[in-house]
């Protein structure tokens, strides 16, 4: 059985009270997770401590990381600051590239910072151009990293890419990084998730909107396990 990853990305959402309720509901309802499946929860930074090391059921990640180490960089969170709290860090999400000017060079810097402290990078790409730039990443990326392919039209639109197209993109990525697990993201729900996880080149999914409601996220996990 191949390894599968289900990454929940809360983006810029939830008060602390809402995050606590989500965590309680999720822990109560999530089914036993098979050994080949890894759930990665990526809340906002200030909610990470709600999740970090609380369970064998899920891993915890951040949605972004500073390209610098600790120091005089107001507002940034360095990889070395969260290395004891999280196992994964999302890097280069299209919303960061669009709204915060994140370039391929910055993405490559961030990847280096997290690898240095033993956090696994989850690098996001949304098109063929970015896929070509992936070879800028540190050679160590291939050892611990994950890739999340998310075409722009599918993010938050309610219209996912087809599993076949996503599989074709994953095939292209795999030519650059033969051993790196490739996930698809963009309007994944409990109804369509199995179509993606069944594809031969896909090793899981990134889930935004459908991870915000704990019941929907649990249904999605159940669908993958079914
Ligand atoms: P979505 O977001 O599931 O809401 O489309 C996916 C993502 O941006 O990671």
py3Dmol code that shows the C-alpha trace and the ligand (Angstrom):
import py3Dmol

protein = """\
ATOM      1  CA  UNK A   1       0.000   0.000   0.000  1.00  0.00           C
ATOM      2  CA  UNK A   2       1.400   3.423  -0.900  1.00  0.00           C
ATOM      3  CA  UNK A   3       1.900   6.124   1.730  1.00  0.00           C
ATOM      4  CA  UNK A   4      -0.826   8.780   1.728  1.00  0.00           C
ATOM      5  CA  UNK A   5      -0.800  12.289   3.178  1.00  0.00           C
ATOM      6  CA  UNK A   6      -3.867  14.387   4.007  1.00  0.00           C
ATOM      7  CA  UNK A   7      -2.873  17.968   4.739  1.00  0.00           C
ATOM      8  CA  UNK A   8      -5.416  20.371   6.240  1.00  0.00           C
ATOM      9  CA  UNK A   9      -4.618  24.032   5.600  1.00  0.00           C
ATOM     10  CA  UNK A  10      -6.729  26.393   7.679  1.00  0.00           C
ATOM     11  CA  UNK A  11      -5.215  29.444   5.990  1.00  0.00           C
ATOM     12  CA  UNK A  12      -6.006  32.703   7.854  1.00  0.00           C
ATOM     13  CA  UNK A  13      -9.009  31.409   9.796  1.00  0.00           C
ATOM     14  CA  UNK A  14     -10.348  30.683  13.300  1.00  0.00           C
ATOM     15  CA  UNK A  15     -10.333  32.395  16.663  1.00  0.00           C
ATOM     16  CA  UNK A  16      -8.715  30.528  19.522  1.00  0.00           C
ATOM     17  CA  UNK A  17     -12.127  29.413  20.829  1.00  0.00           C
ATOM     18  CA  UNK A  18     -13.026  28.042  17.383  1.00  0.00           C
ATOM     19  CA  UNK A  19      -9.698  26.242  17.108  1.00  0.00           C
ATOM     20  CA  UNK A  20     -10.194  24.597  20.505  1.00  0.00           C
ATOM     21  CA  UNK A  21     -13.684  23.377  19.531  1.00  0.00           C
ATOM     22  CA  UNK A  22     -12.364  22.037  16.220  1.00  0.00           C
ATOM     23  CA  UNK A  23      -9.587  20.129  17.981  1.00  0.00           C
ATOM     24  CA  UNK A  24     -11.978  18.593  20.530  1.00  0.00           C
ATOM     25  CA  UNK A  25     -14.460  17.511  17.882  1.00  0.00           C
ATOM     26  CA  UNK A  26     -11.769  16.143  15.575  1.00  0.00           C
ATOM     27  CA  UNK A  27     -10.049  14.079  18.262  1.00  0.00           C
ATOM     28  CA  UNK A  28     -13.405  12.642  19.343  1.00  0.00           C
ATOM     29  CA  UNK A  29     -14.564  11.642  15.870  1.00  0.00           C
ATOM     30  CA  UNK A  30     -11.507  10.847  13.786  1.00  0.00           C
ATOM     31  CA  UNK A  31     -11.322   7.110  13.007  1.00  0.00           C
ATOM     32  CA  UNK A  32      -8.181   5.060  13.703  1.00  0.00           C
ATOM     33  CA  UNK A  33      -5.610   6.029  11.105  1.00  0.00           C
ATOM     34  CA  UNK A  34      -3.820   3.320   9.124  1.00  0.00           C
ATOM     35  CA  UNK A  35      -0.018   3.205   9.305  1.00  0.00           C
ATOM     36  CA  UNK A  36       0.353   4.286   5.689  1.00  0.00           C
ATOM     37  CA  UNK A  37      -1.716   7.475   6.187  1.00  0.00           C
ATOM     38  CA  UNK A  38      -0.359  10.726   7.661  1.00  0.00           C
ATOM     39  CA  UNK A  39      -2.681  13.571   8.613  1.00  0.00           C
ATOM     40  CA  UNK A  40      -0.899  16.949   8.709  1.00  0.00           C
ATOM     41  CA  UNK A  41      -2.798  19.807  10.361  1.00  0.00           C
ATOM     42  CA  UNK A  42      -1.607  23.293   9.443  1.00  0.00           C
ATOM     43  CA  UNK A  43      -3.373  25.881  11.617  1.00  0.00           C
ATOM     44  CA  UNK A  44      -2.209  29.484  12.077  1.00  0.00           C
ATOM     45  CA  UNK A  45       1.003  29.919  14.103  1.00  0.00           C
ATOM     46  CA  UNK A  46      -0.743  30.867  17.337  1.00  0.00           C
ATOM     47  CA  UNK A  47      -2.848  27.687  17.232  1.00  0.00           C
ATOM     48  CA  UNK A  48       0.060  25.347  16.692  1.00  0.00           C
ATOM     49  CA  UNK A  49       0.483  24.695  20.420  1.00  0.00           C
ATOM     50  CA  UNK A  50      -3.105  23.375  20.565  1.00  0.00           C
ATOM     51  CA  UNK A  51      -2.035  20.549  18.324  1.00  0.00           C
ATOM     52  CA  UNK A  52       1.691  20.011  18.685  1.00  0.00           C
ATOM     53  CA  UNK A  53       2.579  16.647  20.227  1.00  0.00           C
ATOM     54  CA  UNK A  54      -0.974  16.072  21.470  1.00  0.00           C
ATOM     55  CA  UNK A  55      -1.692  12.993  19.415  1.00  0.00           C
ATOM     56  CA  UNK A  56      -0.314  10.095  17.437  1.00  0.00           C
ATOM     57  CA  UNK A  57      -3.197  10.598  15.032  1.00  0.00           C
ATOM     58  CA  UNK A  58      -1.863  13.677  13.342  1.00  0.00           C
ATOM     59  CA  UNK A  59       1.265  15.646  12.591  1.00  0.00           C
ATOM     60  CA  UNK A  60       1.348  19.425  12.887  1.00  0.00           C
ATOM     61  CA  UNK A  61       2.672  21.921  10.375  1.00  0.00           C
ATOM     62  CA  UNK A  62       2.951  25.660   9.805  1.00  0.00           C
ATOM     63  CA  UNK A  63       1.637  27.384   6.687  1.00  0.00           C
ATOM     64  CA  UNK A  64       4.705  29.541   6.157  1.00  0.00           C
ATOM     65  CA  UNK A  65       8.196  30.126   7.541  1.00  0.00           C
ATOM     66  CA  UNK A  66      10.747  32.929   7.564  1.00  0.00           C
ATOM     67  CA  UNK A  67      13.493  32.809   4.920  1.00  0.00           C
ATOM     68  CA  UNK A  68      15.863  33.990   7.712  1.00  0.00           C
ATOM     69  CA  UNK A  69      17.052  32.420  10.930  1.00  0.00           C
ATOM     70  CA  UNK A  70      16.080  33.966  14.301  1.00  0.00           C
ATOM     71  CA  UNK A  71      16.928  37.625  14.654  1.00  0.00           C
ATOM     72  CA  UNK A  72      15.754  41.165  13.945  1.00  0.00           C
ATOM     73  CA  UNK A  73      12.980  40.304  11.449  1.00  0.00           C
ATOM     74  CA  UNK A  74       9.824  41.740  12.995  1.00  0.00           C
ATOM     75  CA  UNK A  75       6.728  39.645  12.440  1.00  0.00           C
ATOM     76  CA  UNK A  76       8.558  36.600  11.084  1.00  0.00           C
ATOM     77  CA  UNK A  77       8.653  33.110  12.589  1.00  0.00           C
ATOM     78  CA  UNK A  78      11.946  31.306  12.005  1.00  0.00           C
ATOM     79  CA  UNK A  79      12.184  27.559  11.433  1.00  0.00           C
ATOM     80  CA  UNK A  80      14.425  27.195  14.500  1.00  0.00           C
ATOM     81  CA  UNK A  81      11.652  28.787  16.648  1.00  0.00           C
ATOM     82  CA  UNK A  82       9.104  26.087  15.787  1.00  0.00           C
ATOM     83  CA  UNK A  83      11.350  23.082  15.292  1.00  0.00           C
ATOM     84  CA  UNK A  84      10.157  21.499  18.564  1.00  0.00           C
ATOM     85  CA  UNK A  85       6.477  22.082  17.784  1.00  0.00           C
ATOM     86  CA  UNK A  86       5.940  21.041  14.170  1.00  0.00           C
ATOM     87  CA  UNK A  87       7.114  18.359  11.790  1.00  0.00           C
ATOM     88  CA  UNK A  88       6.111  20.044   8.512  1.00  0.00           C
ATOM     89  CA  UNK A  89       6.127  23.525   6.948  1.00  0.00           C
ATOM     90  CA  UNK A  90       4.140  24.579   3.900  1.00  0.00           C
ATOM     91  CA  UNK A  91       6.233  26.774   1.620  1.00  0.00           C
ATOM     92  CA  UNK A  92       5.306  28.774  -1.481  1.00  0.00           C
ATOM     93  CA  UNK A  93       1.516  28.448  -1.385  1.00  0.00           C
ATOM     94  CA  UNK A  94       0.050  30.354  -4.344  1.00  0.00           C
ATOM     95  CA  UNK A  95      -1.641  32.790  -1.944  1.00  0.00           C
ATOM     96  CA  UNK A  96       1.786  33.664  -0.528  1.00  0.00           C
ATOM     97  CA  UNK A  97       3.243  33.996  -4.010  1.00  0.00           C
ATOM     98  CA  UNK A  98       0.337  36.246  -5.034  1.00  0.00           C
ATOM     99  CA  UNK A  99      -0.211  38.441  -1.958  1.00  0.00           C
ATOM    100  CA  UNK A 100       3.236  38.453  -0.350  1.00  0.00           C
ATOM    101  CA  UNK A 101       5.583  38.457  -3.334  1.00  0.00           C
ATOM    102  CA  UNK A 102       7.061  35.061  -2.655  1.00  0.00           C
ATOM    103  CA  UNK A 103       9.396  34.137  -5.527  1.00  0.00           C
ATOM    104  CA  UNK A 104      11.025  30.844  -6.463  1.00  0.00           C
ATOM    105  CA  UNK A 105      14.263  32.192  -4.897  1.00  0.00           C
ATOM    106  CA  UNK A 106      12.528  32.949  -1.592  1.00  0.00           C
ATOM    107  CA  UNK A 107      10.851  29.533  -1.673  1.00  0.00           C
ATOM    108  CA  UNK A 108      14.284  27.919  -2.118  1.00  0.00           C
ATOM    109  CA  UNK A 109      15.664  29.893   0.887  1.00  0.00           C
ATOM    110  CA  UNK A 110      12.753  28.822   3.066  1.00  0.00           C
ATOM    111  CA  UNK A 111      13.247  25.204   2.073  1.00  0.00           C
ATOM    112  CA  UNK A 112      16.891  25.436   3.199  1.00  0.00           C
ATOM    113  CA  UNK A 113      15.914  26.974   6.572  1.00  0.00           C
ATOM    114  CA  UNK A 114      13.432  24.229   7.442  1.00  0.00           C
ATOM    115  CA  UNK A 115      15.668  21.379   6.293  1.00  0.00           C
ATOM    116  CA  UNK A 116      18.494  22.778   8.466  1.00  0.00           C
ATOM    117  CA  UNK A 117      16.389  22.239  11.591  1.00  0.00           C
ATOM    118  CA  UNK A 118      14.786  18.929  10.594  1.00  0.00           C
ATOM    119  CA  UNK A 119      11.315  20.156   9.561  1.00  0.00           C
ATOM    120  CA  UNK A 120       9.906  18.570   6.405  1.00  0.00           C
ATOM    121  CA  UNK A 121       9.091  21.114   3.666  1.00  0.00           C
ATOM    122  CA  UNK A 122       5.783  20.877   1.789  1.00  0.00           C
ATOM    123  CA  UNK A 123       6.468  22.927  -1.326  1.00  0.00           C
ATOM    124  CA  UNK A 124       3.423  24.176  -3.236  1.00  0.00           C
ATOM    125  CA  UNK A 125       3.395  24.682  -7.008  1.00  0.00           C
ATOM    126  CA  UNK A 126       0.539  25.640  -9.273  1.00  0.00           C
ATOM    127  CA  UNK A 127       1.884  25.487 -12.823  1.00  0.00           C
ATOM    128  CA  UNK A 128       4.465  23.977 -15.131  1.00  0.00           C
ATOM    129  CA  UNK A 129       6.821  26.983 -14.835  1.00  0.00           C
ATOM    130  CA  UNK A 130       7.079  26.534 -11.085  1.00  0.00           C
ATOM    131  CA  UNK A 131       7.517  22.818 -11.565  1.00  0.00           C
ATOM    132  CA  UNK A 132      10.552  23.550 -13.797  1.00  0.00           C
ATOM    133  CA  UNK A 133      12.020  25.793 -11.061  1.00  0.00           C
ATOM    134  CA  UNK A 134      11.816  23.046  -8.484  1.00  0.00           C
ATOM    135  CA  UNK A 135      15.313  21.864  -9.317  1.00  0.00           C
ATOM    136  CA  UNK A 136      16.542  25.052  -7.548  1.00  0.00           C
ATOM    137  CA  UNK A 137      15.691  23.387  -4.274  1.00  0.00           C
ATOM    138  CA  UNK A 138      18.414  22.053  -2.016  1.00  0.00           C
ATOM    139  CA  UNK A 139      19.406  18.474  -2.916  1.00  0.00           C
ATOM    140  CA  UNK A 140      18.304  17.459   0.596  1.00  0.00           C
ATOM    141  CA  UNK A 141      14.744  18.344  -0.390  1.00  0.00           C
ATOM    142  CA  UNK A 142      14.387  14.997  -2.128  1.00  0.00           C
ATOM    143  CA  UNK A 143      15.065  13.193   1.165  1.00  0.00           C
ATOM    144  CA  UNK A 144      12.329  14.683   3.332  1.00  0.00           C
ATOM    145  CA  UNK A 145      10.129  16.970   1.244  1.00  0.00           C
ATOM    146  CA  UNK A 146       6.608  16.731  -0.093  1.00  0.00           C
ATOM    147  CA  UNK A 147       5.142  18.536  -3.106  1.00  0.00           C
ATOM    148  CA  UNK A 148       1.647  19.941  -3.231  1.00  0.00           C
ATOM    149  CA  UNK A 149       0.360  20.609  -6.739  1.00  0.00           C
ATOM    150  CA  UNK A 150      -2.513  23.118  -6.724  1.00  0.00           C
ATOM    151  CA  UNK A 151      -3.725  24.650 -10.020  1.00  0.00           C
ATOM    152  CA  UNK A 152      -4.924  28.216  -9.421  1.00  0.00           C
ATOM    153  CA  UNK A 153      -8.395  27.801 -10.895  1.00  0.00           C
ATOM    154  CA  UNK A 154      -9.163  24.991  -8.464  1.00  0.00           C
ATOM    155  CA  UNK A 155      -8.210  26.724  -5.202  1.00  0.00           C
ATOM    156  CA  UNK A 156     -11.285  27.707  -3.231  1.00  0.00           C
ATOM    157  CA  UNK A 157     -13.430  27.678  -6.394  1.00  0.00           C
ATOM    158  CA  UNK A 158     -15.513  24.585  -5.783  1.00  0.00           C
ATOM    159  CA  UNK A 159     -14.248  23.211  -9.119  1.00  0.00           C
ATOM    160  CA  UNK A 160     -11.403  20.770  -8.687  1.00  0.00           C
ATOM    161  CA  UNK A 161      -9.058  19.669 -11.430  1.00  0.00           C
ATOM    162  CA  UNK A 162      -9.780  16.212 -12.775  1.00  0.00           C
ATOM    163  CA  UNK A 163      -7.913  13.373 -11.079  1.00  0.00           C
ATOM    164  CA  UNK A 164      -6.419  12.476 -14.487  1.00  0.00           C
ATOM    165  CA  UNK A 165      -4.993  15.987 -15.045  1.00  0.00           C
ATOM    166  CA  UNK A 166      -3.632  16.086 -11.515  1.00  0.00           C
ATOM    167  CA  UNK A 167      -2.035  12.693 -12.074  1.00  0.00           C
ATOM    168  CA  UNK A 168      -0.421  13.949 -15.309  1.00  0.00           C
ATOM    169  CA  UNK A 169       1.075  16.963 -13.470  1.00  0.00           C
ATOM    170  CA  UNK A 170       2.335  14.649 -10.746  1.00  0.00           C
ATOM    171  CA  UNK A 171       3.971  12.478 -13.410  1.00  0.00           C
ATOM    172  CA  UNK A 172       5.803  15.553 -14.724  1.00  0.00           C
ATOM    173  CA  UNK A 173       6.965  16.485 -11.215  1.00  0.00           C
ATOM    174  CA  UNK A 174       8.127  12.969 -10.553  1.00  0.00           C
ATOM    175  CA  UNK A 175      10.607  13.252 -13.422  1.00  0.00           C
ATOM    176  CA  UNK A 176      12.410  15.928 -11.359  1.00  0.00           C
ATOM    177  CA  UNK A 177      11.998  14.297  -7.946  1.00  0.00           C
ATOM    178  CA  UNK A 178      11.386  10.565  -8.433  1.00  0.00           C
ATOM    179  CA  UNK A 179      11.088   9.802  -4.714  1.00  0.00           C
ATOM    180  CA  UNK A 180       9.099  12.789  -3.421  1.00  0.00           C
ATOM    181  CA  UNK A 181       5.408  12.197  -2.572  1.00  0.00           C
ATOM    182  CA  UNK A 182       3.143  14.446  -4.645  1.00  0.00           C
ATOM    183  CA  UNK A 183      -0.191  15.715  -3.340  1.00  0.00           C
ATOM    184  CA  UNK A 184      -3.026  17.397  -5.205  1.00  0.00           C
ATOM    185  CA  UNK A 185      -4.892  20.406  -3.780  1.00  0.00           C
ATOM    186  CA  UNK A 186      -7.800  22.538  -4.972  1.00  0.00           C
ATOM    187  CA  UNK A 187     -11.460  22.079  -3.956  1.00  0.00           C
ATOM    188  CA  UNK A 188     -10.906  18.620  -2.529  1.00  0.00           C
ATOM    189  CA  UNK A 189     -13.954  17.330  -0.625  1.00  0.00           C
ATOM    190  CA  UNK A 190     -15.082  14.066   0.943  1.00  0.00           C
ATOM    191  CA  UNK A 191     -16.948  13.413  -2.309  1.00  0.00           C
ATOM    192  CA  UNK A 192     -14.033  13.692  -4.738  1.00  0.00           C
ATOM    193  CA  UNK A 193     -11.000  12.840  -2.586  1.00  0.00           C
ATOM    194  CA  UNK A 194     -10.852   9.153  -3.428  1.00  0.00           C
ATOM    195  CA  UNK A 195     -10.561   9.944  -7.138  1.00  0.00           C
ATOM    196  CA  UNK A 196      -7.279  11.718  -6.364  1.00  0.00           C
ATOM    197  CA  UNK A 197      -5.779   9.341  -3.834  1.00  0.00           C
ATOM    198  CA  UNK A 198      -6.449   6.409  -6.204  1.00  0.00           C
ATOM    199  CA  UNK A 199      -4.263   7.940  -8.945  1.00  0.00           C
ATOM    200  CA  UNK A 200      -0.935   6.137  -9.332  1.00  0.00           C
ATOM    201  CA  UNK A 201       1.279   9.247  -9.187  1.00  0.00           C
ATOM    202  CA  UNK A 202      -0.596  11.005  -6.379  1.00  0.00           C
ATOM    203  CA  UNK A 203       0.221  10.378  -2.715  1.00  0.00           C
ATOM    204  CA  UNK A 204      -2.444  12.445  -1.065  1.00  0.00           C
ATOM    205  CA  UNK A 205      -4.263  15.744  -0.957  1.00  0.00           C
ATOM    206  CA  UNK A 206      -4.065  19.288   0.384  1.00  0.00           C
ATOM    207  CA  UNK A 207      -7.388  20.470   1.785  1.00  0.00           C
ATOM    208  CA  UNK A 208      -8.316  24.094   2.477  1.00  0.00           C
ATOM    209  CA  UNK A 209     -12.039  24.871   2.811  1.00  0.00           C
ATOM    210  CA  UNK A 210     -13.070  21.306   3.643  1.00  0.00           C
ATOM    211  CA  UNK A 211     -10.635  21.211   6.579  1.00  0.00           C
ATOM    212  CA  UNK A 212     -12.313  24.107   8.418  1.00  0.00           C
ATOM    213  CA  UNK A 213     -15.289  22.066   9.577  1.00  0.00           C
ATOM    214  CA  UNK A 214     -14.110  19.106  11.695  1.00  0.00           C
ATOM    215  CA  UNK A 215     -17.029  16.904  10.572  1.00  0.00           C
ATOM    216  CA  UNK A 216     -16.273  17.510   6.897  1.00  0.00           C
ATOM    217  CA  UNK A 217     -12.597  16.858   7.433  1.00  0.00           C
ATOM    218  CA  UNK A 218     -13.320  13.628   9.296  1.00  0.00           C
ATOM    219  CA  UNK A 219     -15.674  12.543   6.462  1.00  0.00           C
ATOM    220  CA  UNK A 220     -12.889  13.223   4.002  1.00  0.00           C
ATOM    221  CA  UNK A 221     -10.451  11.113   6.024  1.00  0.00           C
ATOM    222  CA  UNK A 222     -13.047   8.310   6.230  1.00  0.00           C
ATOM    223  CA  UNK A 223     -13.457   8.431   2.449  1.00  0.00           C
ATOM    224  CA  UNK A 224      -9.688   8.047   1.949  1.00  0.00           C
ATOM    225  CA  UNK A 225      -9.568   5.124   4.376  1.00  0.00           C
ATOM    226  CA  UNK A 226     -12.574   3.390   2.813  1.00  0.00           C
TER     227      UNK A 226
END
"""
ligand_1 = """\
9
LIG
P -9.298 24.651 -1.109
O -7.804 25.184 -0.836
O -9.354 23.235 -0.640
O -10.177 25.569 -0.290
O -9.538 24.771 -2.560
C -6.708 24.379 -1.109
C -5.430 25.097 -0.750
O -5.275 26.261 -1.105
O -4.549 24.503 -0.105
"""
view = py3Dmol.view(width=600, height=400)
view.addModel(protein, "pdb")
view.setStyle({"model": 0}, {"cartoon": {"style": "trace"}})
view.addModel(ligand_1, "xyz")
view.setStyle({"model": 1}, {"stick": {}})
view.zoomTo()
view.show()
